[in-house]
Amino acid sequence: MDYKELATFIIEAVGGEANIVSLTHCATRLRFALKDDSIPDEKKIKAKKEYWEYP
């Protein structure tokens, strides 16, 4: 897995760096505080199954 590609995809999918107020993580999730919660494209994010589903 290309982590730089994954990070770029996630940032774009949540509306870009300008939309991110803060980011924290736990063992299984990234938790974003966003300026505008209506911007993230949930369908686009869920469509990238190779990142979210493990064999």
C-alpha positions as CSV (number, residue, x, y, z in Angstrom):
1,M,0.0,0.0,0.0
2,D,1.3,3.5,-0.9
3,Y,0.7,5.5,2.2
4,K,1.4,8.8,0.5
5,E,-1.2,8.1,-2.1
6,L,-3.7,7.1,0.6
7,A,-3.0,10.3,2.6
8,T,-3.5,12.4,-0.5
9,F,-6.8,10.6,-1.3
10,I,-8.1,11.1,2.2
11,I,-7.2,14.8,2.3
12,E,-8.9,15.4,-1.0
13,A,-11.9,13.4,-0.1
14,V,-12.6,15.4,3.1
15,G,-12.4,18.7,1.2
16,G,-8.7,19.5,1.1
17,E,-6.3,20.9,3.7
18,A,-8.3,24.1,3.9
19,N,-11.3,22.1,5.3
20,I,-9.4,20.3,8.0
21,V,-9.4,22.0,11.5
22,S,-7.8,19.2,13.3
23,L,-7.0,15.5,13.1
24,T,-6.5,12.8,15.7
25,H,-6.2,9.0,15.5
26,C,-6.9,5.9,17.4
27,A,-6.0,2.3,16.6
28,T,-8.6,2.0,13.8
29,R,-9.8,5.4,12.8
30,L,-8.8,8.9,11.8
31,R,-11.0,11.5,13.5
32,F,-11.3,14.8,11.6
33,A,-12.7,18.1,12.8
34,L,-13.8,19.8,9.6
35,K,-14.8,23.4,8.9
36,D,-17.7,22.2,6.6
37,D,-19.0,18.7,7.3
38,S,-21.1,18.8,4.0
39,I,-18.0,18.7,1.8
40,P,-16.6,15.1,2.4
41,D,-17.6,12.7,-0.4
42,E,-18.6,9.6,1.6
43,K,-19.4,7.5,-1.6
44,K,-15.9,8.3,-3.0
45,I,-14.3,7.3,0.3
46,K,-16.3,4.0,0.7
47,A,-15.6,3.1,-3.0
48,K,-11.9,2.7,-2.3
49,K,-12.4,-0.7,-0.7
50,E,-8.7,-1.7,-1.2
51,Y,-7.9,0.8,1.6
52,W,-10.7,-0.2,4.0
53,E,-11.1,-4.0,3.6
54,Y,-8.5,-6.5,4.8
55,P,-8.0,-9.9,3.1
